[in-house]
């Protein structure tokens, strides 16, 4: 079904049903985003554990930060 058709059909629904569609759509987008991020974390985890060059600047995390203006 084309996007334009979906939008037309959504406009015909009562407000409560449209809100339900929106809530479920947002939930599915968040779930998909979490899956993508989890995959990225899993694929890079070993690199960050073993390659000290990737984490060299984390030693500065506890240093005070002063913004220059």
N, C-alpha and C positions, 0 to 999 in steps of 0.2 A: 504494500500500500504506500502510495506517495505521501510525502509530508503534507502537502496541501490538502489531500483527502483526510488525513488524520486530524488536522486542525479543524476542518469543516465539521467532522463528526464530533470532535470535542466541544465545539461551540453549540452543538445541539443538545448536549447533556445538561442535566440540572447542575446547579452550582456545587452541591455536595459531592456529586460524582466527579466533576472536574477537579475539585480539590483532592479527592482520593487518588485520581490519576497523577496529579502533580506530586503528591507525597510519595507515592510508590516509585515514580520516575526518579525523584531526587534520591530516594533510598538506593535504587539500583545504580545510580551514578556514583554515589559514595562507596558502595560495595565494590564496584569495578575499580575505582580509584585506589581503594585500600589493597586490592589484589595486585594491582600494578606496582604500587609502592612496596608491598611485601616481597614481591618477586625481585625488585631492584635491590632491596636490603639483603635478601638471601644470596643473590648472585655476587654481591660485593663484600659481604661480611668477611670472608677469608682473606681477601686482599687487604682490608683495613686491619685485620689482626696480625698479619705477617709483614706487611710493607710499611716500615717506619717512616718512609718518605711521605706517605699519604697522611700521616697523623703528626708530623713534626710540629706544626703550629698549635696543636692542642695544649702544648706546654704553656702557652700564653693565655689560656682560658681563665686562669685565676688572677692574672695581672689587671690592675685598674685600667680603665679605658677613658681616655680624655679626648673628646672630640675637638678638632681644630676648626676655627671659624675664620 
